[in-house]
Amino acid sequence: MKYMLSIAIVFALAGPALAEDKISRMHADSMQSFTPETVQWKDEPILPKGAKSAILVGDPTKAGVFIAWLKFPKNYPIPPHTHPFTEVVTVLSGKLGNGMGNVLDKKKGEILKAGSSFVLPTGHTHYVWTTDEETIVELIATGPWAITYTNPKDDPRH
């Protein structure tokens, strides 16, 4: 009986360690530094025209963690939308407005300055906007990255 109990304890303790090996981890082949001037900015097709993105680590089209910078022009809105996974957004430069709900209402949101962050839970409808200056944010999220606009007419892919 003690032998069976010992075996059960070993498997109970080893289970989480074995499961951990299946977690998708970030990977880099070498140390890299990034600046807004040296990253390769590309048009971001799932956001309204004017947004640019630079992928730093990972691949947002595949399962797993990725880190990207997003650059928005001044006075730029992203209409209400949701994401399928939790996201962490940090303002690197400029100011970013952030609000929750199905209607973009700047009075109900908050303005975040450089150095500020927010965590967006899975499936929560939110919207963002910039003020009178270009804004760069860092996005840490799990791919595949997706966005579902509350109003399908707001989706730039259609």
DSSP file (Angstrom, degrees, kcal/mol; ACC not computed):
  #  RESIDUE AA STRUCTURE BP1 BP2  ACC     N-H-->O    O-->H-N    N-H-->O    O-->H-N    TCO  KAPPA ALPHA  PHI   PSI    X-CA   Y-CA   Z-CA
    1    1 A M     >        0   0    0      0, 0.0     4,-2.3     0, 0.0     5,-0.2   0.000 360.0 360.0 360.0 -43.5    0.0    0.0    0.0
    2    2 A K  H  >  +     0   0    0      1,-0.2     4,-2.5     2,-0.2     5,-0.2   0.873 360.0  55.4 -62.3 -35.1    2.8    2.4    0.9
    3    3 A Y  H  > S+     0   0    0      2,-0.2     4,-2.3     1,-0.2    -1,-0.2   0.925 108.6  46.6 -62.6 -45.1    4.4    1.6   -2.5
    4    4 A M  H  > S+     0   0    0      2,-0.2     4,-2.4     1,-0.2    -2,-0.2   0.890 112.3  50.6 -65.1 -40.0    1.2    2.6   -4.4
    5    5 A L  H  X S+     0   0    0     -4,-2.3     4,-2.3     2,-0.2    -1,-0.2   0.909 109.8  50.6 -64.1 -41.6    0.9    5.8   -2.3
    6    6 A S  H  X S+     0   0    0     -4,-2.5     4,-2.3     2,-0.2    -2,-0.2   0.910 110.7  49.0 -61.7 -43.1    4.6    6.6   -3.1
    7    7 A I  H  X S+     0   0    0     -4,-2.3     4,-2.3     1,-0.2     5,-0.2   0.915 110.5  51.0 -62.7 -43.6    4.0    6.1   -6.8
    8    8 A A  H  X S+     0   0    0     -4,-2.4     4,-2.2     1,-0.2    -1,-0.2   0.899 110.3  49.2 -62.2 -41.1    0.8    8.3   -6.7
    9    9 A I  H  X S+     0   0    0     -4,-2.3     4,-2.4     2,-0.2     5,-0.2   0.912 109.3  52.2 -65.1 -42.9    2.7   11.1   -5.0
   10   10 A V  H  X S+     0   0    0     -4,-2.3     4,-2.5     1,-0.2    -2,-0.2   0.934 112.7  44.6 -59.0 -47.0    5.6   10.9   -7.5
   11   11 A F  H  X S+     0   0    0     -4,-2.3     4,-2.0     1,-0.2    -1,-0.2   0.875 111.5  53.5 -66.9 -36.6    3.1   11.2  -10.4
   12   12 A A  H  < S+     0   0    0     -4,-2.2    -1,-0.2    -5,-0.2    -2,-0.2   0.897 115.3  40.1 -64.7 -39.2    1.2   14.0   -8.7
   13   13 A L  H  X S+     0   0    0     -4,-2.4     4,-0.6     1,-0.2    -2,-0.2   0.841 117.4  48.0 -77.9 -33.7    4.4   16.0   -8.2
   14   14 A A  H  X S+     0   0    0     -4,-2.5     4,-2.6    -5,-0.2     5,-0.2   0.765  94.5  77.1 -78.8 -25.4    5.9   15.2  -11.7
   15   15 A G  H  X S+     0   0    0     -4,-2.0     4,-2.7     1,-0.2     5,-0.2   0.923  95.2  44.9 -53.4 -53.8    2.7   16.0  -13.6
   16   16 A P  H  > S+     0   0    0      0, 0.0     4,-2.0     0, 0.0    -1,-0.2   0.881 113.0  52.3 -60.8 -36.3    3.0   19.8  -13.5
   17   17 A A  H  X S+     0   0    0     -4,-0.6     4,-0.7     2,-0.2    -2,-0.2   0.910 112.2  45.0 -65.7 -40.9    6.7   19.6  -14.4
   18   18 A L  H >< S+     0   0    0     -4,-2.6     3,-0.7     1,-0.2     4,-0.3   0.894 112.1  51.8 -69.3 -38.9    5.9   17.4  -17.4
   19   19 A A  H >< S+     0   0    0     -4,-2.7     3,-1.9    -5,-0.2     4,-0.2   0.853  99.6  65.3 -64.7 -34.0    3.0   19.7  -18.4
   20   20 A E  H >< S+     0   0    0     -4,-2.0     3,-1.7     1,-0.3    -1,-0.2   0.815  89.6  66.3 -59.4 -31.1    5.3   22.7  -18.2
   21   21 A D  T << S+     0   0    0     -4,-0.7    -1,-0.3    -3,-0.7    -2,-0.2   0.697  95.0  58.4 -65.0 -17.8    7.3   21.3  -21.1
   22   22 A K  T <  S+     0   0    0     -3,-1.9    -1,-0.3    -4,-0.3     2,-0.3   0.453  79.5 112.3 -91.4  -0.8    4.3   21.8  -23.4
   23   23 A I  S <  S-     0   0    0     -3,-1.7     2,-0.5    -4,-0.2    -3,-0.0  -0.541  75.1-118.7 -73.3 133.8    4.1   25.5  -22.7
   24   24 A S        -     0   0    0     -2,-0.3     2,-0.3     1,-0.0    41,-0.3  -0.616  38.0-165.5 -74.0 124.7    5.0   27.7  -25.7
   25   25 A R        -     0   0    0     -2,-0.5     2,-0.1    39,-0.1    -1,-0.0  -0.801  23.3-104.8-114.0 153.0    8.0   29.8  -24.8
   26   26 A M        -     0   0    0     -2,-0.3     2,-0.4    38,-0.0    40,-0.1  -0.424  39.0-163.2 -67.8 150.9    9.6   32.8  -26.4
   27   27 A H        +     0   0    0     -2,-0.1    31,-0.4     0, 0.0     2,-0.4  -1.000  15.2 177.4-141.4 138.0   12.8   32.1  -28.3
   28   28 A A        -     0   0    0     -2,-0.4     3,-0.1    29,-0.1    29,-0.0  -0.997  21.9-152.9-137.4 140.7   15.6   34.3  -29.5
   29   29 A D  S    S+     0   0    0     -2,-0.4     2,-0.3     1,-0.2    -1,-0.1   0.700  81.1   1.6 -83.4 -21.1   18.8   33.2  -31.3
   30   30 A S  S    S-     0   0    0      0, 0.0     2,-0.2     0, 0.0    -1,-0.2  -0.974  88.5 -78.4-157.4 166.2   20.8   36.2  -30.1
   31   31 A M        -     0   0    0     -2,-0.3     2,-0.4    -3,-0.1    -2,-0.0  -0.515  51.3-173.4 -69.3 137.6   20.6   39.3  -28.0
   32   32 A Q        -     0   0    0     -2,-0.2     2,-0.4     2,-0.0    24,-0.0  -0.985  16.2-153.8-135.7 146.2   18.8   42.1  -29.8
   33   33 A S        -     0   0    0     -2,-0.4     2,-0.4     2,-0.0    -2,-0.0  -0.911  13.4-158.4-115.6 148.2   18.2   45.8  -29.1
   34   34 A F        +     0   0    0     -2,-0.4    22,-0.0     5,-0.0    -2,-0.0  -0.978  14.4 171.9-130.0 139.4   15.3   47.7  -30.5
   35   35 A T    >>  -     0   0    0     -2,-0.4     4,-1.8     1,-0.0     3,-1.1  -0.963  45.1-112.8-135.4 155.5   14.7   51.4  -31.1
   36   36 A P  T 34 S+     0   0    0      0, 0.0     5,-0.1     0, 0.0    -1,-0.0   0.792 118.3  52.9 -57.8 -25.9   11.8   53.1  -32.9
   37   37 A E  T 34 S+     0   0    0      1,-0.1    -3,-0.0     3,-0.1     0, 0.0   0.735 113.5  40.1 -81.4 -22.6   14.3   54.2  -35.6
   38   38 A T  T <4 S+     0   0    0     -3,-1.1    -1,-0.1     2,-0.1     2,-0.1   0.638  90.8  94.0-105.9 -15.7   15.8   50.8  -36.3
   39   39 A V  S  < S-     0   0    0     -4,-1.8     2,-0.9     1,-0.1    17,-0.1  -0.377  81.5-111.2 -74.0 158.8   12.8   48.4  -36.2
   40   40 A Q        -     0   0    0     15,-0.2     2,-0.3    -2,-0.1    15,-0.3  -0.798  33.3-156.5 -93.4 103.6   11.0   47.6  -39.5
   41   41 A W        -     0   0    0     -2,-0.9     2,-0.3    13,-0.1    13,-0.2  -0.619  14.8-179.6 -80.8 135.8    7.6   49.2  -39.4
   42   42 A K  E     -A   53   0A   0     11,-2.3    11,-2.9    -2,-0.3     2,-0.0  -0.955  37.7 -90.5-132.0 152.8    4.9   47.7  -41.6
   43   43 A D  E     -A   52   0A   0     -2,-0.3     9,-0.2     9,-0.2     6,-0.1  -0.370  38.0-134.8 -58.0 139.1    1.3   48.6  -42.2
   44   44 A E    >   -     0   0    0      7,-2.1     3,-1.4     4,-0.2     7,-0.2  -0.859  16.9-166.2-102.2 103.6   -0.9   46.7  -39.8
   45   45 A P  T 3  S+     0   0    0      0, 0.0    -1,-0.1     0, 0.0     4,-0.1   0.682  81.5  57.3 -69.3 -19.5   -3.8   45.3  -41.8
   46   46 A I  T 3  S+     0   0    0    110,-0.1   111,-0.1     2,-0.1     3,-0.1   0.534 102.5  65.2 -89.6  -2.4   -6.1   44.3  -39.0
   47   47 A L  S <  S-     0   0    0     -3,-1.4     3,-0.1     1,-0.1     4,-0.1  -0.791 102.5 -80.1-111.9 158.8   -6.1   47.9  -37.6
   48   48 A P    >   -     0   0    0      0, 0.0     3,-1.6     0, 0.0    -4,-0.2  -0.157  68.0 -74.5 -54.8 152.4   -7.6   51.0  -39.3
   49   49 A K  T 3  S+     0   0    0      1,-0.2     3,-0.1    -4,-0.1    -6,-0.0  -0.163 118.0  44.1 -51.9 135.7   -5.4   52.6  -41.9
   50   50 A G  T 3  S+     0   0    0      1,-0.4    -1,-0.2    -3,-0.1     2,-0.2   0.045  80.9 117.0 115.7 -23.6   -2.4   54.5  -40.4
   51   51 A A    <   -     0   0    0     -3,-1.6    -7,-2.1    -7,-0.2    -1,-0.4  -0.541  43.6-166.2 -78.4 142.6   -1.3   51.9  -37.8
   52   52 A K  E     -AB  43  71A   0     19,-2.3    19,-2.7    -9,-0.2     2,-0.3  -0.914   0.2-161.1-123.3 152.9    2.2   50.4  -38.2
   53   53 A S  E     -AB  42  70A   0    -11,-2.9   -11,-2.3    -2,-0.3     2,-0.4  -0.971  10.5-166.4-134.4 152.8    3.6   47.3  -36.4
   54   54 A A  E     - B   0  69A   0     15,-2.3    15,-2.8    -2,-0.3     2,-0.6  -0.972  18.9-142.4-135.5 119.8    7.0   46.0  -35.7
   55   55 A I  E     + B   0  68A   0     -2,-0.4    13,-0.2   -15,-0.3   -15,-0.2  -0.735  22.9 173.6 -86.5 122.2    7.4   42.4  -34.5
   56   56 A L  E     +     0   0A   0     11,-2.5     2,-0.3    -2,-0.6    12,-0.2   0.870  65.8   6.0 -94.2 -46.2   10.1   42.1  -31.9
   57   57 A V  E    S+ B   0  67A   0     10,-1.7    10,-2.5   -29,-0.0    -1,-0.3  -1.000 110.3   0.9-143.2 138.0    9.8   38.5  -30.7
   58   58 A G  S    S-     0   0    0    -31,-0.4     8,-0.2    -2,-0.3     6,-0.1  -0.272  81.1 -79.2  84.7-170.2    7.6   35.6  -31.8
   59   59 A D    >   -     0   0    0      6,-0.3     3,-2.1     3,-0.1    84,-0.1  -0.932  23.4-157.0-138.7 109.3    5.0   35.4  -34.6
   60   60 A P  T 3  S+     0   0    0      0, 0.0    85,-3.5     0, 0.0     4,-0.1   0.619  93.3  62.3 -65.8 -10.2    1.6   36.8  -34.0
   61   61 A T  T 3  S+     0   0    0     83,-0.2     2,-0.3    82,-0.2     0, 0.0   0.545 102.6  58.9 -88.4  -7.0    0.1   34.5  -36.7
   62   62 A K  S <  S-     0   0    0     -3,-2.1    81,-0.2     2,-0.1    -3,-0.1  -0.786  98.2 -85.9-120.3 162.4    1.1   31.4  -34.8
   63   63 A A  S    S+     0   0    0     -2,-0.3     2,-0.2    79,-0.1    -4,-0.1  -0.431  86.0  60.8 -64.3 136.9    0.3   30.0  -31.4
   64   64 A G  E    S- C   0 143A   0     79,-1.3    79,-3.6    -2,-0.1     2,-0.1  -0.552  89.7 -51.0 129.3 167.2    2.6   31.3  -28.7
   65   65 A V  E     + C   0 142A   0    -41,-0.3     2,-0.3    77,-0.2    -6,-0.3  -0.452  53.1 177.1 -73.1 141.7    3.7   34.5  -27.0
   66   66 A F  E     - C   0 141A   0     75,-2.6    75,-2.1    -8,-0.2     2,-0.4  -0.971  20.4-147.6-140.6 159.0    4.8   37.4  -29.1
   67   67 A I  E     +BC  57 140A   0    -10,-2.5   -11,-2.5    -2,-0.3   -10,-1.7  -0.998  24.9 167.5-127.2 129.8    6.0   41.0  -28.5
   68   68 A A  E     -BC  55 139A   0     71,-2.5    71,-3.6    -2,-0.4     2,-0.4  -0.961  29.4-134.2-137.4 154.5    5.2   43.8  -31.0
   69   69 A W  E     -BC  54 138A   0    -15,-2.8   -15,-2.3    -2,-0.3     2,-0.4  -0.912  19.7-160.0-103.8 140.3    5.4   47.5  -31.1
   70   70 A L  E     -BC  53 137A   0     67,-2.6    67,-2.6    -2,-0.4     2,-0.5  -0.978   0.9-159.4-120.1 134.0    2.4   49.4  -32.6
   71   71 A K  E     -BC  52 136A   0    -19,-2.7   -19,-2.3    -2,-0.4    65,-0.2  -0.959   9.1-173.0-117.9 126.8    2.7   52.9  -33.9
   72   72 A F  E     - C   0 135A   0     63,-3.1    63,-2.5    -2,-0.5   -21,-0.1  -0.930  21.4-123.3-119.2 140.3   -0.4   55.1  -34.2
   73   73 A P    >   -     0   0    0      0, 0.0     3,-0.6     0, 0.0    60,-0.2  -0.246  47.4 -76.9 -71.2 169.2   -0.6   58.6  -35.8
   74   74 A K  T 3  S+     0   0    0      1,-0.2    58,-0.2    58,-0.2    60,-0.1  -0.321 115.7  17.0 -65.7 151.7   -2.0   61.5  -33.8
   75   75 A N  T 3  S+     0   0    0     56,-3.7    -1,-0.2    58,-0.2    56,-0.1   0.889  90.6 154.4  53.3  46.9   -5.8   61.7  -33.3
   76   76 A Y    <   -     0   0    0     -3,-0.6    54,-1.7    55,-0.2     2,-0.3  -0.912  26.6-161.5-111.3 121.9   -6.2   58.0  -34.3
   77   77 A P  E     -F  129   0B   0      0, 0.0    52,-0.2     0, 0.0    27,-0.0  -0.804  12.5-161.9-102.4 145.8   -9.1   55.9  -33.1
   78   78 A I  E     -F  128   0B   0     50,-3.0    50,-1.5    -2,-0.3     3,-0.1  -0.975  31.9-130.6-116.6 112.6   -9.4   52.1  -33.0
   79   79 A P  E     -     0   0B   0      0, 0.0    47,-0.1     0, 0.0    49,-0.1  -0.005  42.8 -61.5 -60.4 166.4  -13.2   51.4  -32.7
   80   80 A P  E    S+     0   0B   0      0, 0.0    70,-2.2     0, 0.0    71,-0.5  -0.171  74.3 144.8 -52.3 137.3  -14.6   49.0  -30.1
   81   81 A H  E     -FG 126 149B   0     45,-2.3    45,-2.5    68,-0.3     2,-0.3  -0.957  36.2-129.8-162.8 171.6  -13.4   45.5  -30.5
   82   82 A T  E     - G   0 148B   0     66,-2.0    66,-2.2    -2,-0.3    43,-0.1  -0.874   9.5-146.6-129.7 165.3  -12.3   42.3  -28.7
   83   83 A H        -     0   0    0     -2,-0.3    40,-2.6    38,-0.3    41,-0.2  -0.961  18.7-131.9-129.6 149.7   -9.3   39.9  -28.7
   84   84 A P  S    S+     0   0    0      0, 0.0     2,-0.3     0, 0.0    38,-0.1   0.601  89.0  40.0 -79.1  -9.7   -9.4   36.2  -28.1
   85   85 A F  S    S-     0   0    0     61,-0.2    38,-0.2    36,-0.1    61,-0.1  -0.937  95.5 -88.1-135.9 158.1   -6.5   36.2  -25.6
   86   86 A T        -     0   0    0     -2,-0.3    56,-0.6    36,-0.1     2,-0.3  -0.345  44.8-161.5 -62.1 143.3   -5.3   38.5  -22.7
   87   87 A E  E     -ED 120 141A   0     33,-2.1    33,-3.0    54,-0.1     2,-0.5  -0.951  15.3-152.2-128.7 149.5   -3.0   41.3  -23.8
   88   88 A V  E     -ED 119 140A   0     52,-2.4    52,-2.6    -2,-0.3     2,-0.5  -0.993  17.6-170.3-118.8 124.1   -0.6   43.6  -21.9
   89   89 A V  E     -ED 118 139A   0     29,-2.7    29,-2.3    -2,-0.5     2,-0.4  -0.962   4.6-173.9-119.2 129.2   -0.2   47.1  -23.5
   90   90 A T  E     -ED 117 138A   0     48,-2.3    48,-3.1    -2,-0.5     2,-0.6  -0.987  24.1-130.0-122.9 130.5    2.5   49.5  -22.4
   91   91 A V  E     + D   0 137A   0     25,-2.9    24,-3.3    -2,-0.4    46,-0.3  -0.691  26.1 176.8 -80.0 119.5    2.8   53.1  -23.7
   92   92 A L  E     -     0   0A   0     44,-2.7     2,-0.3    -2,-0.6    45,-0.2   0.834  68.0  -2.9 -90.9 -39.1    6.3   53.7  -24.8
   93   93 A S  E    S+ D   0 136A   0     43,-1.8    43,-1.9    21,-0.1    -1,-0.4  -0.989 111.9  14.1-151.7 153.8    5.8   57.2  -26.2
   94   94 A G  S    S-     0   0    0     -2,-0.3    20,-0.7    41,-0.2     2,-0.4  -0.456  90.6 -65.1  81.9-157.4    2.9   59.6  -26.6
   95   95 A K  E     -H  113   0B   0     38,-0.3    36,-0.8    18,-0.2     2,-0.5  -0.992  38.8-160.5-136.1 141.5   -0.4   59.2  -25.0
   96   96 A L  E     -HI 112 130B   0     16,-2.5    16,-3.1    -2,-0.4     2,-0.3  -0.985   8.8-147.7-127.0 125.1   -3.0   56.4  -25.4
   97   97 A G  E     -HI 111 129B   0     32,-4.0    32,-1.6    -2,-0.5     2,-0.4  -0.692  19.4-173.2 -84.8 143.9   -6.7   56.7  -24.5
   98   98 A N  E     +HI 110 128B   0     12,-2.4    12,-2.3    -2,-0.3     2,-0.3  -0.993   8.8 164.5-142.5 130.1   -8.3   53.4  -23.4
   99   99 A G  E     - I   0 127B   0     28,-2.5    28,-2.3    -2,-0.4     2,-0.4  -0.963  27.5-128.9-143.7 161.4  -11.9   52.7  -22.6
  100  100 A M  E     + I   0 126B   0      8,-0.3    26,-0.3    -2,-0.3     2,-0.2  -0.877  58.1  59.4-111.8 142.2  -14.3   49.8  -22.2
  101  101 A G  S    S-     0   0    0     24,-2.0   -20,-0.2    -2,-0.4    -2,-0.1  -0.635  85.5 -76.6 131.8 173.3  -17.6   49.3  -23.9
  102  102 A N  S    S+     0   0    0     -2,-0.2     2,-0.4   -22,-0.1    -1,-0.1   0.477 108.8  57.9 -87.0  -4.3  -19.4   49.0  -27.3
  103  103 A V  S    S-     0   0    0     -3,-0.1     2,-1.0   -24,-0.1    24,-0.1  -0.994  87.6-118.4-129.2 132.9  -19.2   52.7  -28.1
  104  104 A L        +     0   0    0     -2,-0.4     2,-0.5    22,-0.1    -2,-0.1  -0.582  45.4 164.6 -71.4 105.1  -16.0   54.8  -28.4
  105  105 A D    >   -     0   0    0     -2,-1.0     3,-1.7     1,-0.1     4,-0.5  -0.905  23.9-167.5-128.2  99.8  -16.7   57.4  -25.7
  106  106 A K  G >  S+     0   0    0     -2,-0.5     3,-0.8     1,-0.3    -8,-0.1   0.767  86.4  64.4 -60.9 -26.2  -13.5   59.3  -24.7
  107  107 A K  G 3  S+     0   0    0      1,-0.2    -1,-0.3     3,-0.0    -2,-0.0   0.763 103.5  47.5 -68.6 -24.0  -15.2   60.7  -21.6
  108  108 A K  G <  S+     0   0    0     -3,-1.7    -8,-0.3     2,-0.1    -1,-0.2   0.478 106.8  70.9 -95.4  -3.1  -15.6   57.2  -20.2
  109  109 A G  S <  S-     0   0    0     -3,-0.8     2,-0.3    -4,-0.5   -10,-0.3  -0.265  74.9-122.1-100.5-170.8  -12.0   56.2  -20.9
  110  110 A E  E     -H   98   0B   0    -12,-2.3   -12,-2.4    -2,-0.1     2,-0.5  -0.948  14.9-125.1-132.6 154.1   -8.6   57.2  -19.4
  111  111 A I  E     -H   97   0B   0     -2,-0.3     2,-0.5   -14,-0.2   -14,-0.2  -0.890  23.4-158.9-101.4 125.3   -5.5   58.7  -20.9
  112  112 A L  E     -H   96   0B   0    -16,-3.1   -16,-2.5    -2,-0.5     2,-0.2  -0.895   6.0-152.8-106.4 131.1   -2.3   56.7  -20.3
  113  113 A K  E >   -H   95   0B   0     -2,-0.5     3,-2.2   -18,-0.2   -22,-0.3  -0.474  42.8 -62.0 -94.9 169.0    1.1   58.4  -20.6
  114  114 A A  T 3  S+     0   0    0    -20,-0.7   -22,-0.2     1,-0.3    -1,-0.2  -0.229 126.2  31.5 -51.3 133.7    4.5   56.9  -21.5
  115  115 A G  T 3  S+     0   0    0    -24,-3.3    -1,-0.3     1,-0.4     2,-0.2   0.246  94.6 116.6  97.4 -10.8    5.4   54.3  -18.9
  116  116 A S    <   -     0   0    0     -3,-2.2   -25,-2.9   -25,-0.2    -1,-0.4  -0.607  42.4-171.4 -90.8 151.9    1.8   53.3  -18.2
  117  117 A S  E     -E   90   0A   0    -27,-0.2     2,-0.3    -2,-0.2   -27,-0.2  -0.923  10.0-166.0-135.1 160.3    0.4   49.9  -18.9
  118  118 A F  E     -E   89   0A   0    -29,-2.3   -29,-2.7    -2,-0.3     2,-0.5  -0.989  15.6-138.9-143.9 152.4   -2.9   48.1  -18.9
  119  119 A V  E     -E   88   0A   0     -2,-0.3   -31,-0.2   -31,-0.2   -33,-0.0  -0.939  15.4-157.5-108.9 127.7   -4.0   44.4  -19.0
  120  120 A L  E     -E   87   0A   0    -33,-3.0   -33,-2.1    -2,-0.5     3,-0.1  -0.918  14.2-138.0-108.9 113.4   -6.9   43.6  -21.2
  121  121 A P    >   -     0   0    0      0, 0.0     3,-1.6     0, 0.0   -38,-0.3  -0.266  37.8 -79.3 -66.9 156.0   -8.7   40.4  -20.3
  122  122 A T  T 3  S+     0   0    0      1,-0.2   -36,-0.1   -38,-0.1     3,-0.1  -0.260 111.7   5.4 -52.3 132.0   -9.8   37.9  -23.0
  123  123 A G  T 3  S+     0   0    0    -40,-2.6     2,-0.5     1,-0.2    -1,-0.2   0.454  86.1 141.5  76.2   1.6  -13.0   39.0  -24.7
  124  124 A H    <   -     0   0    0     -3,-1.6     2,-0.4   -41,-0.2    -1,-0.2  -0.665  52.4-126.5 -81.3 125.7  -13.5   42.4  -23.1
  125  125 A T        +     0   0    0     -2,-0.5   -24,-2.0   -43,-0.1     2,-0.3  -0.555  46.1 153.0 -72.7 126.3  -14.8   45.0  -25.5
  126  126 A H  E     -FI  81 100B   0    -45,-2.5   -45,-2.3    -2,-0.4     2,-0.3  -0.916  28.8-153.5-146.0 172.3  -12.6   48.0  -25.5
  127  127 A Y  E     - I   0  99B   0    -28,-2.3   -28,-2.5    -2,-0.3     2,-0.3  -0.969   8.0-160.7-145.3 156.4  -11.4   50.9  -27.7
  128  128 A V  E     +FI  78  98B   0    -50,-1.5   -50,-3.0    -2,-0.3     2,-0.3  -0.934   8.3 177.5-136.7 161.5   -8.3   53.1  -27.9
  129  129 A W  E     -FI  77  97B   0    -32,-1.6   -32,-4.0    -2,-0.3     2,-0.3  -0.982  21.4-128.0-156.6 159.1   -7.4   56.4  -29.3
  130  130 A T  E     - I   0  96B   0    -54,-1.7   -34,-0.2    -2,-0.3     4,-0.1  -0.711  18.1-140.8-106.5 164.4   -4.4   58.7  -29.5
  131  131 A T        -     0   0    0    -36,-0.8   -56,-3.7     2,-0.3   -55,-0.2   0.250  60.4 -44.0 -97.4-136.9   -4.3   62.4  -28.7
  132  132 A D  S    S+     0   0    0    -58,-0.2     2,-0.3   -57,-0.1   -58,-0.2   0.127 117.4  59.7 -88.9  22.3   -2.4   65.2  -30.5
  133  133 A E  S    S-     0   0    0    -38,-0.2   -38,-0.3   -60,-0.2    -2,-0.3  -0.995  91.1 -92.3-146.9 153.4    0.8   63.2  -30.9
  134  134 A E        -     0   0    0     -2,-0.3     2,-0.4   -60,-0.1   -60,-0.1  -0.327  45.5-154.6 -58.3 145.4    2.1   60.0  -32.5
  135  135 A T  E     -C   72   0A   0    -63,-2.5   -63,-3.1   -41,-0.2     2,-0.4  -0.986  13.7-164.8-132.4 137.1    2.0   57.1  -30.0
  136  136 A I  E     -CD  71  93A   0    -43,-1.9   -44,-2.7    -2,-0.4   -43,-1.8  -0.984  13.5-178.2-120.3 130.7    4.0   53.9  -29.8
  137  137 A V  E     -CD  70  91A   0    -67,-2.6   -67,-2.6    -2,-0.4     2,-0.5  -0.897  23.6-130.8-123.8 155.3    2.9   51.0  -27.6
  138  138 A E  E     -CD  69  90A   0    -48,-3.1   -48,-2.3    -2,-0.3     2,-0.5  -0.920  21.6-159.4-103.5 131.4    4.4   47.6  -26.8
  139  139 A L  E     -CD  68  89A   0    -71,-3.6   -71,-2.5    -2,-0.5     2,-0.5  -0.951   9.9-174.7-113.3 123.5    2.0   44.7  -27.1
  140  140 A I  E     +CD  67  88A   0    -52,-2.6   -52,-2.4    -2,-0.5     2,-0.3  -0.981  31.4 136.1-114.6 119.8    2.7   41.4  -25.3
  141  141 A A  E     -CD  66  87A   0    -75,-2.1   -75,-2.6    -2,-0.5     2,-0.5  -0.886  52.9 -97.7-152.4 177.6    0.1   38.8  -26.3
  142  142 A T  E     -C   65   0A   0    -56,-0.6   -77,-0.2    -2,-0.3   -57,-0.1  -0.922  54.2 -96.1-108.9 131.1   -0.6   35.3  -27.3
  143  143 A G  E    S+C   64   0A   0    -79,-3.6   -79,-1.3    -2,-0.5   -82,-0.2  -0.464  96.7  66.0 -88.0 165.7   -1.0   34.4  -30.9
  144  144 A P  S    S-     0   0    0      0, 0.0   -83,-0.2     0, 0.0     2,-0.2   0.334  81.7-149.0 -72.8 132.3   -2.6   33.9  -33.2
  145  145 A W        +     0   0    0    -85,-3.5     2,-0.3   -83,-0.1    -2,-0.1  -0.505  26.2 166.9 -73.2 133.9   -3.4   37.6  -32.7
  146  146 A A        -     0   0    0     -2,-0.2     2,-0.4   -61,-0.1   -61,-0.2  -0.971  23.5-157.8-146.4 158.9   -6.9   38.5  -33.8
  147  147 A I        -     0   0    0     -2,-0.3     2,-0.5   -64,-0.1   -64,-0.2  -0.996   1.4-164.2-140.6 134.2   -9.4   41.3  -33.5
  148  148 A T  E     -G   82   0B   0    -66,-2.2   -66,-2.0    -2,-0.4     2,-0.2  -0.969  18.7-142.0-120.2 114.6  -13.1   41.3  -33.8
  149  149 A Y  E     -G   81   0B   0     -2,-0.5   -68,-0.3   -68,-0.2     6,-0.1  -0.541  10.3-136.1 -76.9 138.5  -14.8   44.6  -34.3
  150  150 A T  S    S+     0   0    0    -70,-2.2    -1,-0.1    -2,-0.2   -69,-0.1   0.910 102.8  42.5 -58.2 -44.0  -18.1   45.2  -32.5
  151  151 A N  S >  S-     0   0    0    -71,-0.5     3,-2.7     1,-0.1     4,-0.4  -0.923  81.0-150.4-103.7 111.5  -19.4   46.8  -35.7
  152  152 A P  G >  S+     0   0    0      0, 0.0     3,-1.3     0, 0.0     6,-0.2   0.756  94.0  68.5 -54.2 -24.8  -18.3   44.8  -38.7
  153  153 A K  G 3  S+     0   0    0      1,-0.3     5,-0.1    -3,-0.1    -3,-0.0   0.714  92.1  60.9 -67.4 -19.1  -18.3   48.0  -40.8
  154  154 A D  G <  S+     0   0    0     -3,-2.7    -1,-0.3   -74,-0.1    -4,-0.1   0.610  78.1 106.7 -80.5 -12.0  -15.3   49.2  -38.7
  155  155 A D    X   -     0   0    0     -3,-1.3     3,-1.7    -4,-0.4  -108,-0.1  -0.564  59.5-156.7 -74.6 115.3  -13.2   46.2  -39.9
  156  156 A P  T 3  S+     0   0    0      0, 0.0    -1,-0.2     0, 0.0  -109,-0.1   0.619  87.1  71.1 -69.3 -10.5  -10.6   47.5  -42.4
  157  157 A R  T 3         0   0    0      1,-0.2  -111,-0.1  -111,-0.1    -2,-0.1   0.561 360.0 360.0 -80.6  -7.2  -10.2   44.0  -43.9
  158  158 A H    <         0   0    0     -3,-1.7    -1,-0.2    -6,-0.2    -3,-0.1   0.399 360.0 360.0-111.1 360.0  -13.7   44.3  -45.4
